[in-house]
Amino acid sequence: MTTADWTLHAACAESDQPDIWFLEGGSGGTALAICRRHCPVALACLNAALEEEAGTPASHRFGIRGGYLPDERFRIQTGRRPRARTATAA
């Protein structure tokens, strides 16, 4: 599946609230829940994010991608385990 193909199937592509995938003013709980529970291409999204963000510091990563927060993606990329997640309301 090419990048163009998987993005067509992403749960976020069907959202009527595209800004929930960015953390300004919110915790990202709704977006995280959608990614984790309903997105059939979350792994492809995460892989694309990790590829695009290679070498990028945590402070320069933005949004929720593949069901992960920016600092979680940084920790995955640097070989450290993401911190345990706390329950979030969806």
Secondary structure, 3 states (H helix, E strand, C coil): CCHHHHHHCCHHHHCCCHHHHCCCCCCCHHHHHHHHHHCCCHHHHHHHHHHHCCCCCHHHCCCCECCECHHHHHHHHCCCCCCCCCCCCC
